[in-house]
Amino acid sequence: MSRNLVIVESPAKARTIEKYLGKDYQVLASYGHVRDLIPKEGAVDTDNDFAMHYDIIDRNAKQVDKIAKSLKQSDTLLLATDPDREGEAIAWHLLELLRDRGLLENKHVARVVFHEITKRAVAHAVEHPRSISNDLVNAQQARRALDYLVGFNLSPLLWRKVQRGLSAGRVQSPALRLICERDAEIEAFVPEEYWRIEAKAEKDDIPFSARLAQLDGEKIEQFTINDQGGADAAYEKLVAAAQGTLRVARVEKKQRRRNPSPPFTTSTLQQEAARKLGFNARRTMRTAQGLYEGVKLGDGEETGLITYMRTDSVNLAADALTEIRQTIGDRYGDKNLPDSPRTFKTKSKNAQEAHEAIRPTASARIPSEIKQYLTSDQFRLYELVWQRTVASQMVHALFDTVSADLAADADNQHLFRASGRTLREAGFLSVYKEGRDDGDKAEDDNDKRLPALEEGETIALQEIVPTQHFTEPPPRFTEAALVKTLEEYDIGRPSTYAAIISTLQDREYVEMDGKAFMPTPLGKIVNKFLTDHFTRYVDYEFTANLEDRLDAVSRGEQEWRPLLAEFWERFSDQIEAKQDLSREEVAQARELGTDPKTGKPVIVRIGRYGPFVQIGSKDDEEKPKFAGLRKGQDMDKITLDEALYLFNLPRDLGETPEGEEIQVNIGRFGPYVRFGKKFASLKEDDPYTISKERALEVIAEKKEADAKKLIKHFEAENIKVQHGPFGPYITDGKKNASVPKDIEPESLTLEQCQEIIAKAPEKKKRGRKNAKTSASKKASSSAKTSKTTASKAKTSKSKTANGKTAAKKAASSKSASPRKGAAKTKTGKSSSSRGKSSSGPTSG
């Protein structure tokens, strides 16, 4: 019997910690969250002081039972979930479930927290336990309630007005707005012309260039010379003044220092892993989780290699600093060691300073020396963390810089400027150089040398070169740039960015253009709907202020229920006011013109299955015609002619030599060519332009493939024996049956085939109709939820505002609060994982 039961979140972590603590401790995993809001109306009871109704998560129920069984045999329960808001909430939820079962009597319960999984850190945490922080739990409850209220009320509106499966979220929607606004900037961008003029010169066989900095005594700005005429005039003037030589008018030499970047936070790790390793945020966090939880090294013992990867802090512990400085001295010499440890100031105003930055648990554990024990991703990320951490405590890099003004005339009216830089002392750059986003001005650390120049000397001018340039639009957001911008705006928390970015892609709001995000037509529609009708809730400042207030709750500076009441009062009114918006208004239908054949309007809009063009309207006697947009077409840019061209399908291409009609079209599975009653997919050919000759080739290829597939054909009964992806089978067009393994398919008789087919189960229906019915029921239910919840708000405002009536109700309610027992709700089941909940159509 283990006298001490320890609960962590993951089984990998449990194995590592159990080895550290020894036989008197049993370590079990909760597998993330153990309970979540019930996925139905009333999970957050806005009429009852925002009482939150929870239920155990199905997939973790067995694990909770296992924990409960082990607790009966233990004297002490140590809750060692992750050292953040989510981890605190998981500990509290588990405690409430165990209290509900009456298992905490005569048990010692404590919360232990460690930021790295090393024997020393775990032992220290066990020796210094604390109680659960109600403030952190309340902050997590408030965050979860806000996400539920936004998602469970706003998402159904999108389902009904745009298409099913969409979502809106408190953080997700402002992130989408950033991407869409950048796209609009790019669309609206008008390039401006400007010219640069450079002098090519050489001295001592060293060629170099200098850029025009002054003309006729006036400083040259970017747009001083903005057309061919101005460039030609300047060129003529400079050539005439220089007469083949330049005079060195001034030389300035300086030394410049460059200091290292601070060690990683969650956000900067995601950004740098994206720039340098090509990892997306999810891959970075998954790999970091594995390094934190423990890897089996040469001694056979699992050990955590980095500290906790969800942090806003750039601080390093004193003992870690001592070890890092020792590593620097041993590997790079004392000359690369500053007199005292470097300290960095945390930029995030809500950073928890008690936490550390992300660092190696032991800097003496050199990446190359443990590479054989790591996966490729683990090694690359560990190396990145190690290099950044060690570099952060090294001396600065030192550059020698030289700038020289070269005069083309005797009076110094026309000046060219040349600059060069050489790296004198590498310092931290010998270990690590920070990456940069596309669009950032790169700072080249390579030597850019100038020849030795002396004031007053004359050097040979080889040529003067004018070059035309145009300004460029701002770059699209890469994942690194988006993460950086979200953090700068203080939107959300870095630990949630991976899930938010994945949601934007899963909902098909954005797609990748190389490494950059580009909004889809659907994403633009959803963003415009939210910015037009729910402006406040996608506003960057509002979202950041709400995040600040949630952090104030975590610090015990603000109560969480009044925060929810203030938010819900306005939000519920907004939801109620937008129920009657027409689908056409939300879908942002745009009339392109008139169809010359019918005189009917041609409209482009978004539908349930994507953007499409429509001729006519639902009020016409004849049914409107529809055509989906082609890949790459943008509904914001499509013209009338391009839209009408989409109605050229289906196209009749004549007949095959066997007399089968040939027609090309686009179906639910993509473009195809039909010959008679058979079909062949068009994988590379365009159905709008494919010729009859090419169609016949496709048909011939299909017939040849079918012939190879066919083993036997009993034509009178239309029964075929064919090769299939899973082996030979028999089909009569209605049912399929595998050929028994002990029978050669070529030897089958008609009677055998009929007997095998008769025993085969009926083909399963596609489920499209049933799914549709189920979906409509679900949408109807969600719509009802939205309306009911919104309407309840009006009657609950006064109660919520003063809190008196609501407080009475809350006292008798089975709601969950850190000060009370957990809700024992039997209705509804939910499933969740760490950091991601699934109650209703919610999303961060």
N, C-alpha and C positions, 0 to 999 in steps of 0.2 A: 504493500500500500504506500503510495506517495503522499506524504503529509502536505505537500504544497502543489497546487494546481496553477499553472501559468497559462494564460490565453494570449496568443498572438494572432495575426491575421492570415498568414500563409503557412502551408505545411513545410516549405523549404526553410523558412525562418525558424519554425518549430524544431526541426531536426538539429539545426545548428545550435540553438540556444539550449536544448536539452543536454547536448554533450557538454556545454560549458557549466551547467548548473549541477549535474550529477544525479545520483540515484534518488535523492530525497525530493526531486522535482519531476513532475510530469508536465510536458508542454504540449498543448493542443492548439489547433488552428480554428479560427471562426470562419475562415474562407470569406473574408470581407464582411459586408453588412449582414446582420442576422434578421433584421426586420425592416419594413418600409411602410410608407403610407398605403392604406388599402386603395386599390386602383378603381375607385368609384366616387360618385358624388358624396360630399360630406367628409372626405378624408381630412380636409382642413375645414372645420366647422366655423364659418364666418359669423353665425348667429350665436355662438357660444364661446366668445372670447378666444377664437382661433384655436380651439381644442383640436389636437392632432390625433387621429385614429390610426394606429399601427397594427400590422399583422406580421407574423413570422414569414420569412421568405421560404417558399416551398423547397428550393434546392438545398437550403442550408438547415432544414428542419432536423434531419438525421444527425447533423453535426452538433446542433444544440442539444439534442437528446444525449449524445455521447458525452458532451461537456457536463450536462446535468448528472449523468450516472457517475462520472469520475468525481464530481464535487461531493457526492454523498460519502465518498471514501477519503476525503481530504479535510484538513483543518483550516487551510489558508487558500484564498483565491487571490492571485495576482493578475491584474488586468494590464497586459503589456502590449496593447495595440499601438498603432503608429503614433508618433508624437505630433499630431496636428489635430485640427478641428474634427475631421472625419474620424480619425482614430479615437478621439475622446468620445464622440457620439456612439461609435460601435461598442466601446466599453460600457457606456451607460445603457444602451439598448439591451445588451446581454445581461447586465446586472438586473434590469427591470424584469426580463423574462425569468431569470432564476429566482428573483424575489416573488414573482407571481406563483411560482411552483412551491414556494415555502422552503427553499433550499439554503437560505442564508442564515438561518438561526444558528447561533453558536459558531459561526464561521468568521474568521478574520479576513476582511476584504480590503485590498489596497490597489492603488494605481501606480504602476512603475513606468518610467519613460527613459528610453535611451535613443541616442541619435546615430549610433554606429553599432554594428553587431560584432563586437569583439569581447573576449572574455572579461577584460578589464571594465568595459563600459556596462556590460550586462550585470556583473557583480556589483558595481557601484550603484546601479539603478535599484537592484533588489535591496541593497542596504539602506537606500534613501527613498522609501515609498511616499506617496502623498494620496490625497483623496481625489475623487473625480471633480473636475472643474465645471461647475454649473454654468459659468459664463460661456465657456467654449461650447458646451452642449446646446445652450440656448441660441448661440450664434448659428450653429449648424441647423437647428430646428427652424430658425427664421429663414435661413437660406433655402432650405428644402421646401418650406411653405410657400415662399415667393415663387420658386420655380414651378411648383404645383399650380398655384393660382394663375400664373401667366400661361403655362402650357395647357392646362385643362380647360381654360376658357378661350384662349386665342386660337389654339390649333384647330378646334372644330369649325371655327369661322372660315379658316383657310380650306378645310375639307369641303365645306359646302359651297364656297364661293370660287374656289380655284380647282383643286383636285385632291383626292384622298391621299393619305400618307404623308402630308406636309406637316411641318411643325414650326412654331415660333418659340423663342426662348429669351430669357432675361439678358443673357450674354451673347447667345448665338445670333440674335437679330442685329444688334449693333455691329457685330463682326461682319455680317453679310453686308451691312450698310457701308462699311469701310471699303469693301471690295467693289461694290457697285458704284460708289462715288469716285473711286480711282478710275474705273472704266469710263465713267461719264467725262472725267477730266481729259482722258486720252482721246475720247471721241471729239470733244470740243476744242482740242488743241490745234492752234494754227501756227505752223513753223515760221520762225522769223529768220531772215537771211543776215549773216554777218561774215566779215572777212578777217582773216589773220594774215599778217605779213611777217615773214621770217627771213633772217639773213643767215646764209650758210658760209661759215668761215673755217679757217684752219691755221694752226700754229704748231710748230715742232711735230708735224705729221699727225697731229691729233685733230680730227674734224669735230666741230661743235656747231650748234645753232643758237641764235638769239632772236627773241620775239620783239617786234616793234612796240615800244612802250610810250614814245612821245613823238608827235609830229607837229612841226611849226610851234614848238613850245607848249603844246596842249597834250594832256594825258590821254592815252588811247584807252577807251572803255570797250566793252564787248560790241556795242552797236555803233561805235564811232564811224566805222567804215562798213556800210550795209548794202552796197551794190557794186556791180562790175565797174561802173564809171568811176566811183570813188576809189576803188582798188587800183584801177589803171592810172589815175591821176597821182595817187600816192607813190605808186611804183616808179613812175617817170621822175617824180621829184626826188626820190631817194637815190635812184641810179645816178641822176645828174649830180647830186650833192656829194655822193660817196666817191665817185671816180675810181672805183675798184679797190678802195681801202676803207678800213674802219679804225678809229682812234679810241684807245681805252681811256674813257673819261673818269671812271671811278671804279675802285675795287673794294669790296667789303667782305671781311672774313669773320665768321662767328662760330661758336660751338653751341649745339642745341642738344638738350637732354630729352629723352622720351622714357616715361615711366611705364611699368607693367600694368596690365589690367588686373582688377581684383579677382579673387577666386570665384568659381561658378555659383550662381543661384539657379533655381529651376529654369527661369526664363533664359538666362544667358547660355546655359548648357544646351537648351533646345535650339537656340539661334546658331550657336557655333557648330553643333553637330549637324545641323542642316547645311551650313556653308561648307564645312570642311569634309564631312563624311557622307553627305547626301542623305542623312537620316531624316525621316519625318518625325514630328513630335511624338507620335505614338511609339514608333520604333525606339526612339531615344529613351522614353520613360520605361518601356518594357525591359530594355537592356540594362538601364540603371537599376531597376528593381532587382534584377538578378545579381548584379554586383553588390548591392546593398545587403540582400538576404543571405548571400554566402556562396562561395565557390570552393570546391575541393581542390586543395593544392598538393604539393609534393609530399607533405607529411601525412596525407590522407584525411586531414581534418578540414571540415568546411569552415570558412571564415569570411566575414563581410569585408569587401575590399574598399568600399566607399561609404561615406556617411549618408544620412537620410537625404533622399533626392527631392523632397518637396520643401523648399525653403526660399525665403526672400532675403536672407542675411548674407553678408560678405565677411562676417567675423570668423576668426579661427581661434580655437581653444589654445590656452597658454602652453599646454604640454605638446600640442600638435606643432605649434610654432617652433618650440625647442627642437623637436625631431626634424622638421623641415630644414631649419638652419644647419643642423648637423649634416643632413644629406647634401645640401648645397656646398658646404665646406669640403666634404669628402670627395664629391664628384667634380666640382667646378672650381675649387680653390677659394681661399678666404678673400681674394680680390673681388669675387662676385657676391660677397656677403655684405649687406649694409651694416652699419654700426648697431642699429637696433631694428627690431621687427617692424615691418610695414603695417600700417592700419588703414582701413578703407571705410568710407562713410556709405551707409546703405541709402540708395536712392528712394526705395519704396517707403512711403511714409507709414505704411501699415506693417512693416516687417517686424517679425518677432525676434527681437535681439537675443533672446536666450538661445535661439537656434544657432547652428553653425552654417557656414557655406558648405558646398559640396566639395569634399576633399578625400584623398586616399586615407584609409584608416591607419596606414603605416607608409610614410613616404620612402622608407628604406626598401619597400617592396617595389623594385624597379620593373617597369612594364615588360621589358625584353626578357627578364629573368623568369617571369611567370607566364609568358605567352603560350607555352605548350599546354597549359591547363585551362585556357580560355577559348571560347568560340571566337570567330573572326570579329563579330560585332562587339563582344565583350572586351577583347583586346584593344580595339580601336578606340572605344569610348573610355576605357580605363586609362589608356595612354594620354588621351586628350585631357582628362581630369588631372592626372598626375602632372603633366607638363604645365598646365595653367596654374595649378596650385604652387608648384615649385618656383615657376617664373615670377609669381606674384610677390615672392619674398627675396628676389634677387636685386642687384643694383641696376640702375637705369642704363639704357643704351646711350652712347655719346656719338654725335655726328659732327663732322667738320663741314660747314656750309660756306659756299663762296657765291657772291653775286657781283656781276660786273656790268656797268653801263658802257655801251660802245657807240660812239658818236659818228654819224655819217657826214657831219659838217663841222666847220671850225667853231661855230658859236653854240654848240650843244643843243641845237633846236630839234634835231632829229636823233633820237636815242633808241637803240636796241638793248634789251636786257637779257643776259645769259646767267644761268644759275647752275650750280653743281653741288653735289653732296657726296661725302665719303663717310663710311662707317668707321669711326676710330676705335671704339670699344663696344663689342656686341652686348655685353651684360646679359640681361634676361632674354634678348633675342636669340641667343645661342641655344635656348631651350624652347621658346614658344613665340609665335607671332599671331596676333589676332586676325581673324578673317573679316571680310567686308561684304556688305550686301551689294547687289547690282544697283547701280545708280549712285552709290556713295563715291566720293572722290578718293581714289586710291592713293595711298602714300607709299611710294616705291622705296623699299629699304635697300635695294641694290645700289651699288656705287654709280653715280652719274658724274663723271669727272670732267673738269675743265683743264685746259693747259695752264701753265703758270703765266699769269697776266700781270703786267706792271702798268701803273697809271702813266699815260702820256705816250706809250708805245703805239706803233701802227702795225696792223695785221692785215693780211690779204683777205679781201672779200671775194668769195667764189661766185655767189649769185644771190639775188633777192627773189623770194618766192611768195606770191600772193596765193592764198587758198580760200575757196568758198566753203562756208559751213552753214548749217541750219540748226536752230534750237530743236531739242528733242522733247517729246512728252514725258511726263513722269513715268517711271517703270511700274509695271503691275507688281502686286505684292507676291513675293515668294513666301514660303512658310516662315522663314527666319524673319523677314521684314514684317509680316503680319503679327507674329508673336511680339516683336519689339514694339510695334505701334499699339497693340492692345495693352501692353504693360505701361507704355508712356501715357495713354489715356486713362490708365487705372481701371480698365474694364475687365471684370472677372479676376481669376487668380491663375498664375502660371500652371498650377497642377491640373487645371481643367482645360487648358488650351488644346491638348491633344484630342480630347473627346469632342470639343466644339468644332474643331477643324474637320474631324471625321464626319460629324453630323452634317455639316455643310455639303460635303461630298456625297454622303449617303442619300441625302434628300435631293441630290442633283441640282442644288442651287448654284454650285460652282463646278468648273472643270479645269483641268490642268492644261496650260499652254506652255509646254516645256516644263519648267520648274515653277511657273507663276500661275496664280489663280485668276480665272476669267469667269465672270458671272454668266450663267446660262439664261435664256429667255425666261425660264421659270423663276430663277433667282431674282431677276430684275422685276418681274411681276410681283413676287412676294415682298421684295424690298419696297417697291413703290406703294403697295397696299399698306404696309406697316408705317412708312414715313408719312403718307397722306392722312391716315386715319388713326394711327397710334403714335403720333410724333414724339410724345413725351417718353415713351417706353423704348425707343431706339435712339434717344438723345444721348450723346456721349457723356455730357456733364451730369445728367440725371443718373445714368448707370453708375458712373464713378462715385457720385455722392451716396448712392444707395450702398455701394460697396464699402465706403467709409463708415457708414452707420452700422453695417453688419460687423465691421471690425471693432467699432465702439462697443457693441454688444459683447463681443468676445473678451474685451478688456474690462467688462463690468461697468462701463460708463453710460450705458443706455439700456432701457428695458426693451425686450423684443416684441411684446404684444402691441404696445402703442405704435411701434414702427409698422407692423403689419396692418393695423387699423387705418393708419394714415394712407398707406399705399392702396389698400383695398377700396377705400371710400371713393377715390377718383377713378380707379381702374374699372370697378364694377359699373359705374355710370357710363363709361366709355364703351364697354362691351354691350351694354343694353342699347345704347344709341346706334350701334352699327349693325344690329341684327337684320335690318331691312334693306341693306345695300343689295343692289341687283348684281347678278353674276356677270352681266355684260360690263358693268361699271368697274368691277374688280379685275376682270380679265383684260381691261384696257384695250377693248376692240378699237381698231383703227381702220377707217374707210380709205381704200386706196384709189377709188375711182369707180367707173361704170363699165360693166362687161358690154363690149360693142355688139355682141350677138343677141343678148337678151334684154339689155337696158337695165339690168339689175345691179345693185351695188356690190362691189367686191370688198370684202372685209378680212383683215388678218387679226387673229386673237389667239389666246391660249385656251386649251381644252384639257380634258381629263388625261389625254395621252400625249400632250405636248402642243406646240404651236401649229396652227393650220390656217388655210385660206378658205373663205366661204363665199359662194355666189348666191345672192338672194337672202331672204330672212325667213324666220319661222312663221311669219304672218302671211307669207305668200301662199297661193293655192298649191303651186308645185313645191315639192320638197327641195330645200336648198342643196347645192352641190358642195362637197368638201374635198380638200386635198391637203395632205400634210406637207410641211416644209421639208426641203431636202437637207441633208447633213451639211452644216456650214452656213446655211442661210439664217439670217438674223431677222426676226419679225419687226425689229425697229427700223431696218434698212430696206426691206424688200419693196420693189417697185410694182406698179400695176402690171407691166409687161411680164416681169418675172413670176408674178402670182398667176396670171392667166396661163403661162406656159406649164404650170403644174397640172392643169386639167387636160393635158395631151395624152394622159393615160386613161384607160388601157389603149395600147396601140396594136392594130391588126397587121400582121406581116405576111399574110398569105397562107400557103399550105406547105406541108412537107411532101416529098415525093410519094409518100403513102396516102396522101389526101387528108392528113390531119390539119385542122386549123391551128395557126400559130398566133399567139397573143402574148404581149408582155405587159406586166403590171406590177404594182407593189401591194403585198399582202401583209398580214400581221407578223410574218416571219421574215419580211424583207422582200426585195425585188425577185421576180421569177419570170420564166417563160413557160407558157402552157401550150402543150401540143396534144390536141384531142382532149382526153380527160386526165392526162398526166401532166406533172409539173417538174421543172428543173430550176433549182435556185441559181440566181445570178450573183456570183461572189465578187467579181471585179467589174463587170460590164454595167454601163448606165442604161436603165430601161428606157430613158428618154431618147437615147441616140443609137442604141444597138441596131445593127443592120440585120437583114434577113439571113445573109450568109453566115454571120457570126452566131445568130440564134440557132441555125441548123447545126453548127459545130457543137454548141452546148447540148442540143437535143441528142446528137449522135453520141457524145460523151456519156450522157445520162443513160441512153439505151444500152451502151456497151457495159456500163457499170451494173445496170439491172440484170443484163444477161449473165454476167459473172456471178451475180448474187443468186440467181435462180438455179436450183438443183433439179426440181421437177415441177411440172404444171399439169394438173388435171383440169383441162379447160372447161369440160362440161359442167363440173361442179364448182369451178373457179377456186380450187384449192391449190395452194402453192407450197412447195418445200424450198426454203431459202437459207442462205447464209446470213447470219445477223451478228451484231457486235458482241453478243454473249454466246455465240454458237448457233448451229442450225435450228430452225424452228418451222412450224407449220402454221399457215394462216388461211382463213376463208374470207378475210376482209372484215369479219366481225369479232373473231376471237383469235388469239395467238397461243401456241402451245410449243414448248421446247421438245425437241426430238430426244427420246430416252437415250442415255449414253450407251446402252447395250445394243442399239440398232443403228446400222449404217443408213444415213439419210437417203442414199441413192437406191436402196432396196425397198423403200416404203411402198406399200400398195395403197390404192384409194381407200379400201376398207380400213386399213390400219390408221390412215390419216383421219378419217371420219371418227373412228373410235377415240383416238387421242384428243381430237378437238372437242368431242362431246364431254370428255372428262375435265377439260380445262375450265378455269373460272372465267366469268364474264369480264370483258375489258372494263377497267375503271373509267368512269366518266371524268372529263377534264376538270370538273368542279368549278368551271367558270361561272355557271348560272348560280350554283349554290354559294360560291364566294361572293357573288354580286349581292345576293339576298342578304347574306351575313353582313357584308360591308354596309349595305343600306340600313340594316337594323342598328349596326354599331354607330353609324353616322347620326341616325335618328336619336339614339340614346345619348350620344355626346352633345347633340344640339340641345336636347332637353336639359341635360346637365348644365350646359352653358347658360341657357335662359333662366333655369330655376335658380342657379347659384347667383347669377347677376341680379335677379329680381329680389332675392333674399337680402341683398346688400342694403337696399333702401330701408328695409324694416330694422336692419341691425345697426345702422350707423350710429344712432343716438346711444344705443346700448354699448357699442364698442368704444365710442368716444369717451364716455365718463367711466366706463369699466365697472360700475356698481352692479347693474343687473347681470351683466355678463359674468362677473366674478362669482355671483351667487350660483349661477348655472354651472360654472366651471367646477365649483366645489363638489357638486353632486354628480358631475360627469365622470365618465371613464376615460377622460383625455389624458394624454401623456405629458408629463412635465418633470424636470429634474427634482422638483420638490414633492412629487406625488408618485403613486404607483403607476405602472404602465397600463395602457388601455388593453383590455382583453377582448379584442374584436374577432368574431368568428366568421364574419362574412368577407368574401373576396380574398384572393391570393395574389401575391406579387412575387416577382423575381428580380433580383438586383445583383450587381457586383460592385466592388469597391469603387467609389467615386462616380457611379452611374446608376440612377434609379429608373424604374420603369413603371411608375404609377401613372397610367393614362398617357395621353399624347404629349407628355412634357419633354422638354429638352433644355439643357443649360443655355 
